[in-house]
Amino acid sequence: MEALNITASTVAAKHPAYRNYIPPAAARRMAPAVKMGVVAANVALEKAQITQPDAILTGSGLGCMQDTEKFLNALLENNEQFVPPTAFIQSTHNTVGAQIALGLGCKAYNNTYVHGSLSFESALLDASLLLEDKPDAKIVVGGVDELGTEFVNYVKMLAEKETPASKIPMSEGASFFVVSSEMGNAQVLLRDMNTCREISVAEISNRVGSLLKENGLSEEDIDTLILGTTGAESDVYYKAVSDAFPKQTTQIHFKKYAGQYNTSIGFAVWFAVQLLGEKNTVSDRKNILIYNQEDGRNHSVIIVSRC
């Protein structure tokens, strides 16, 4: 895995060969977020050896931003009259989950969460609630976001007013997983998750420590910290958390590889799965803690362990 070019202001996703999963004629009409989501979900299902999930849960902070921009630009260009509705229809956040279901012929529960930088976590929380009701369910859950143009320029304009601003470029991506209450051929155990809208720097390490204690763990039991540092002022939260762990604890700053987008924590979870789940992994890692926040808000802590 290669680190991103941090001198760039935006970094596009590395797109796979979509024709292996989506008919070319259909792919041409799909936004990048839809194509990324459909393929990521299908890959997850293939690895889990599942053809029909019991639910499809998607998180997206911005949805199909490019189609949103197309529709708004068409409104301006046509003086809000006789605007073709196609771009508007395709711009909705739930387009990704809908296209996953259409491709699978799946009529199961399907929901999309649009909670900014907690969108992926909200989908994951819904999955955990569903599994409490139906322990044998197999659920596809993931997060996806794409780069736009006008929106990116707007974010850049705001960033220029901040000192210091994030040193991580804006990016895009999709991460999907199959979750279940049954061990089966599971790669990792998602032990627990905790989120909150706002918390002080002084309290964040206590929040993390309490979550560990609730799961019978201590800071010494965590082999690796995966952190969403960006070089912005709010990185003081990451320092407060990392200072609570032994100095020898490995730290991985995942946004150096994934960039900054609302559901990038899905990439961090995927990273943890790679570190813990592969049977031929040389490392003896057992427990990984993931922590992410955005500008001092929307904090999330996820603990994953080797099965």
C-alpha positions as CSV (number, residue, x, y, z in Angstrom):
1,M,0.0,0.0,0.0
2,E,1.3,3.4,-1.0
3,A,1.0,6.7,0.9
4,L,-0.9,9.5,-1.0
5,N,0.7,12.5,-2.6
6,I,0.0,14.9,0.2
7,T,1.0,17.9,-2.0
8,A,-2.2,17.4,-4.0
9,S,-5.5,19.0,-2.9
10,T,-7.6,16.0,-4.1
11,V,-6.9,12.4,-4.9
12,A,-9.3,10.2,-6.9
13,A,-9.9,6.6,-6.0
14,K,-8.1,3.8,-7.8
15,H,-11.0,2.3,-9.7
16,P,-11.2,-1.4,-10.5
17,A,-12.3,-3.0,-13.8
18,Y,-16.0,-2.3,-13.5
19,R,-16.9,-4.4,-16.5
20,N,-16.1,-7.5,-14.4
21,Y,-19.1,-6.7,-12.2
22,I,-21.3,-4.2,-14.0
23,P,-22.5,-4.3,-17.7
24,P,-20.6,-1.5,-19.5
25,A,-23.9,0.1,-20.8
26,A,-25.1,0.3,-17.2
27,A,-21.8,1.5,-15.8
28,R,-21.7,4.5,-18.1
29,R,-24.8,5.8,-16.5
30,M,-23.6,5.3,-13.0
31,A,-21.9,7.9,-10.8
32,P,-18.5,7.0,-9.4
33,A,-20.0,6.4,-5.9
34,V,-22.5,4.0,-7.3
35,K,-19.9,2.0,-9.2
36,M,-17.6,1.9,-6.3
37,G,-20.3,0.8,-3.9
38,V,-21.7,-1.9,-6.1
39,V,-18.3,-3.4,-6.7
40,A,-17.2,-3.2,-3.1
41,A,-20.4,-4.8,-1.9
42,N,-20.2,-7.6,-4.4
43,V,-16.6,-8.3,-3.5
44,A,-17.6,-8.5,0.2
45,L,-20.4,-10.9,-0.7
46,E,-18.1,-13.1,-2.8
47,K,-15.5,-13.4,0.0
48,A,-18.3,-14.3,2.5
49,Q,-19.7,-16.8,0.0
50,I,-23.2,-15.2,0.2
51,T,-25.5,-14.6,-2.7
52,Q,-28.4,-12.9,-1.0
53,P,-27.9,-10.7,2.1
54,D,-30.6,-10.2,4.7
55,A,-30.0,-6.4,4.7
56,I,-28.1,-3.8,2.9
57,L,-26.9,-0.8,5.0
58,T,-25.0,2.1,3.5
59,G,-23.5,5.2,4.9
60,S,-22.6,8.3,2.8
61,G,-21.8,11.8,3.8
62,L,-22.3,13.4,0.4
63,G,-24.0,10.8,-1.8
64,C,-23.6,11.1,-5.6
65,M,-22.1,14.6,-5.5
66,Q,-21.3,14.8,-9.2
67,D,-24.9,14.3,-10.1
68,T,-26.0,16.8,-7.5
69,E,-23.7,19.3,-9.0
70,K,-25.0,18.5,-12.5
71,F,-28.6,19.1,-11.4
72,L,-27.9,22.4,-9.6
73,N,-25.9,23.7,-12.6
74,A,-28.8,22.8,-14.9
75,L,-31.1,24.8,-12.7
76,L,-28.9,27.8,-13.0
77,E,-28.3,27.4,-16.8
78,N,-32.1,26.9,-17.5
79,N,-33.3,29.6,-15.1
80,E,-35.0,26.9,-13.0
81,Q,-37.3,25.9,-15.9
82,F,-37.5,22.7,-18.0
83,V,-34.7,21.0,-16.0
84,P,-34.2,17.3,-16.9
85,P,-34.8,15.3,-13.6
86,T,-32.4,12.5,-14.3
87,A,-29.4,14.0,-12.5
88,F,-31.6,14.8,-9.5
89,I,-33.0,11.2,-9.4
90,Q,-29.5,9.8,-9.5
91,S,-28.0,12.2,-7.0
92,T,-29.9,10.9,-3.9
93,H,-27.8,9.2,-1.2
94,N,-29.7,6.0,-1.3
95,T,-28.9,5.4,-5.0
96,V,-25.9,3.3,-4.0
97,G,-27.9,0.9,-1.8
98,A,-30.7,0.7,-4.4
99,Q,-28.3,-0.2,-7.2
100,I,-26.7,-2.9,-5.0
101,A,-30.1,-4.4,-4.3
102,L,-31.2,-4.2,-8.0
103,G,-28.0,-5.9,-9.1
104,L,-28.6,-8.7,-6.6
105,G,-32.4,-8.9,-7.0
106,C,-32.5,-8.4,-3.2
107,K,-35.8,-7.2,-1.7
108,A,-34.5,-7.3,1.9
109,Y,-34.3,-4.3,4.4
110,N,-32.3,-1.5,2.8
111,N,-31.4,1.7,4.5
112,T,-28.9,4.6,4.0
113,Y,-27.5,6.9,6.6
114,V,-26.4,10.5,5.9
115,H,-24.8,11.6,9.2
116,G,-21.7,13.4,7.9
117,S,-18.5,11.8,9.1
118,L,-20.5,9.4,11.3
119,S,-22.4,7.9,8.3
120,F,-20.5,4.6,8.2
121,E,-20.8,4.2,12.0
122,S,-24.5,4.8,11.8
123,A,-24.9,2.0,9.3
124,L,-22.8,-0.3,11.5
125,L,-24.9,0.5,14.5
126,D,-28.1,-0.4,12.6
127,A,-26.4,-3.7,11.6
128,S,-25.8,-4.5,15.3
129,L,-29.4,-3.7,16.2
130,L,-30.6,-5.9,13.4
131,L,-28.4,-8.8,14.6
132,E,-29.8,-8.5,18.1
133,D,-33.3,-9.2,16.6
134,K,-32.1,-11.7,13.9
135,P,-28.8,-13.4,15.1
136,D,-28.5,-15.6,12.0
137,A,-28.7,-12.6,9.6
138,K,-26.0,-11.9,7.1
139,I,-25.8,-8.1,6.5
140,V,-23.9,-6.0,3.9
141,V,-22.8,-2.8,5.5
142,G,-20.5,-0.1,4.1
143,G,-19.7,3.5,3.4
144,V,-19.0,5.4,0.2
145,D,-18.3,8.9,-0.9
146,E,-17.1,10.5,-4.2
147,L,-15.3,13.7,-5.1
148,G,-17.3,16.5,-6.7
149,T,-15.9,19.7,-8.3
150,E,-17.8,22.7,-7.0
151,F,-18.1,21.2,-3.6
152,V,-14.3,20.5,-3.5
153,N,-13.6,24.1,-4.5
154,Y,-15.9,25.3,-1.7
155,V,-14.1,23.2,0.9
156,K,-10.8,24.6,-0.4
157,M,-12.0,28.1,0.0
158,L,-13.0,27.4,3.6
159,A,-9.7,25.7,4.3
160,E,-7.7,28.7,3.2
161,K,-9.2,30.6,6.1
162,E,-8.1,28.0,8.7
163,T,-4.7,28.0,10.3
164,P,-3.3,25.3,10.2
165,A,-5.6,23.5,7.8
166,S,-5.6,19.7,7.1
167,K,-2.5,18.4,5.3
168,I,-4.4,15.5,4.0
169,P,-6.0,15.8,0.5
170,M,-9.7,15.2,0.0
171,S,-10.5,11.9,-1.6
172,E,-13.1,9.3,-2.2
173,G,-13.7,5.6,-1.7
174,A,-15.9,2.7,-0.8
175,S,-15.6,0.0,1.9
176,F,-18.2,-2.7,2.4
177,F,-18.3,-5.7,4.7
178,V,-20.5,-8.7,5.5
179,V,-21.3,-8.8,9.3
180,S,-23.0,-11.6,11.2
181,S,-23.4,-12.8,14.8
182,E,-22.1,-16.2,13.8
183,M,-18.4,-16.9,13.7
184,G,-18.4,-19.1,10.6
185,N,-15.6,-18.1,8.3
186,A,-15.3,-14.6,9.9
187,Q,-12.0,-12.8,9.6
188,V,-12.2,-10.6,12.6
189,L,-14.4,-9.8,15.6
190,L,-15.9,-6.3,15.8
191,R,-15.8,-6.1,19.6
192,D,-17.5,-2.7,20.2
193,M,-18.0,0.8,18.9
194,N,-18.7,4.2,20.6
195,T,-19.6,7.5,19.0
196,C,-20.4,11.0,20.2
197,R,-21.0,14.4,18.7
198,E,-18.8,16.5,20.9
199,I,-16.3,15.8,23.8
200,S,-13.5,17.7,25.3
201,V,-9.8,16.9,24.7
202,A,-9.5,16.2,28.5
203,E,-12.3,13.6,28.4
204,I,-11.6,11.7,25.2
205,S,-8.9,9.4,26.7
206,N,-11.3,8.5,29.6
207,R,-14.0,7.7,27.0
208,V,-11.6,5.3,25.3
209,G,-10.5,3.8,28.6
210,S,-14.1,3.2,29.6
211,L,-14.9,1.4,26.4
212,L,-11.8,-0.8,26.8
213,K,-12.8,-1.7,30.4
214,E,-16.3,-2.5,29.3
215,N,-14.8,-5.1,26.9
216,G,-12.4,-6.6,29.4
217,L,-9.4,-4.9,27.9
218,S,-6.8,-2.4,29.0
219,E,-4.5,0.0,27.0
220,E,-1.8,-2.7,27.3
221,D,-4.0,-5.2,25.4
222,I,-4.1,-3.0,22.3
223,D,-1.4,-3.9,19.8
224,T,-2.1,-1.2,17.2
225,L,-3.8,2.2,17.1
226,I,-5.3,3.3,13.8
227,L,-5.8,7.0,13.9
228,G,-7.3,9.6,11.5
229,T,-4.7,12.3,12.0
230,T,-4.7,15.1,9.3
231,G,-2.2,17.7,10.6
232,A,-5.0,20.1,11.6
233,E,-5.4,21.7,15.0
234,S,-7.9,19.0,16.1
235,D,-5.1,16.4,16.0
236,V,-4.7,17.3,19.8
237,Y,-7.5,14.7,20.3
238,Y,-5.4,12.0,18.7
239,K,-2.4,12.9,20.8
240,A,-4.5,12.7,24.0
241,V,-5.6,9.2,23.0
242,S,-2.2,8.0,22.0
243,D,-0.6,9.3,25.1
244,A,-2.8,7.0,27.2
245,F,-1.3,4.0,25.6
246,P,2.2,2.4,26.1
247,K,4.9,4.0,23.9
248,Q,5.6,0.7,22.2
249,T,2.0,0.6,20.8
250,T,2.1,0.7,17.0
251,Q,0.4,3.7,15.5
252,I,-0.9,3.8,11.9
253,H,-2.3,7.1,10.5
254,F,-4.7,5.8,7.9
255,K,-5.6,9.0,6.1
256,K,-2.1,9.1,4.7
257,Y,-3.3,6.2,2.6
258,A,-7.0,6.8,2.2
259,G,-7.2,10.6,2.2
260,Q,-10.0,12.6,3.8
261,Y,-13.7,11.8,3.1
262,N,-16.7,11.4,5.3
263,T,-16.7,7.6,5.3
264,S,-13.0,7.1,5.3
265,I,-13.2,5.2,8.6
266,G,-14.5,2.3,6.6
267,F,-11.0,2.1,5.0
268,A,-9.5,2.0,8.6
269,V,-11.8,-0.9,9.4
270,W,-10.7,-2.6,6.2
271,F,-7.0,-2.0,7.1
272,A,-7.6,-3.6,10.5
273,V,-9.2,-6.6,8.9
274,Q,-6.1,-7.0,6.7
275,L,-3.8,-6.8,9.8
276,L,-5.9,-9.2,11.9
277,G,-7.8,-11.4,9.6
278,E,-5.3,-12.9,7.2
279,K,-4.4,-16.5,8.2
280,N,-0.8,-16.1,7.0
281,T,-0.2,-12.8,8.8
282,V,3.2,-12.9,10.4
283,S,2.2,-10.3,13.1
284,D,0.8,-11.5,16.4
285,R,-1.6,-8.6,16.7
286,K,-4.7,-9.5,18.6
287,N,-6.6,-6.2,19.3
288,I,-6.7,-3.0,17.3
289,L,-8.4,0.3,18.3
290,I,-9.5,2.7,15.6
291,Y,-10.2,6.4,16.5
292,N,-11.4,9.1,14.2
293,Q,-12.9,12.6,14.5
294,E,-13.5,15.6,12.3
295,D,-12.5,19.1,13.4
296,G,-13.1,18.2,17.0
297,R,-16.6,16.7,16.3
298,N,-18.1,13.4,15.4
299,H,-15.8,11.1,17.4
300,S,-15.9,7.4,16.9
301,V,-13.9,4.6,18.6
302,I,-14.0,1.0,17.2
303,I,-12.3,-2.0,18.7
304,V,-11.6,-5.1,16.5
305,S,-10.0,-8.3,17.5
306,R,-8.6,-11.4,16.0
307,C,-11.1,-14.3,16.0
